Amino acid sequence: EVDNHRLAILNLCLTQIREEVGKLTLDESFSSRDVINKSLLTVLNAVCDGWGVQITRVEIQSLEPSRDILVAMELQMAAERKKRASVLKSEGERITLVNQAEGNAKALLEDARAKSASIIMEAKAMAERMTLEAAAVKSSIETIAMAMEHSSSSSSS
């Protein structure tokens, strides 16, 4: 049996608040007052029902973190910022490497295309030269043949 219901309920509230806050992360503990209020109301009514007391509403007005918790929160936030900065840095490095690889691949492709075009142009030039040389040789042969024919018809006359 409980002699002082108010004190017993207060102690029960404090114990339950510690338990509920212990289940949450630091950030959640300050943004989840409704969840904590509902949980406290359920637990308090389960215990207080045996005392003939019913609690209709529980409201945590403010949670004041201790200096140690504030320091822990600051450390956690600093760690989160450092982690985000590290992730961003590595993403930037990855993007740089991908861009460099793509640039190198494009440069190699363009170089291969240029070499291919150069080989094709060189082959066309060589074919044109051979055609011109063949035409010149043909022309020379025809000229010599005509000269020989002319010379043989002049010597027979």
PERACOR-V386248 format. One record per pair of residues at least 24 apart in sequence whose ideal C-beta (glycine too) atoms are under 6 Angstrom apart, sorted by the first residue. I is the first residue (numbers start at 0). J is the second residue. D is the distance in Angstrom with one decimal. If there is no record, write none. Layout:
i->[I:I]
j->[J:J]
d->[D:D]
//
This chain:
i->[1:4:11:15:15:25:29:32:35]
j->[50:52:46:39:42:72:62:59:59]
d->[5.5:5.7:6.0:5.3:5.1:5.1:5.9:5.1:5.9]
//
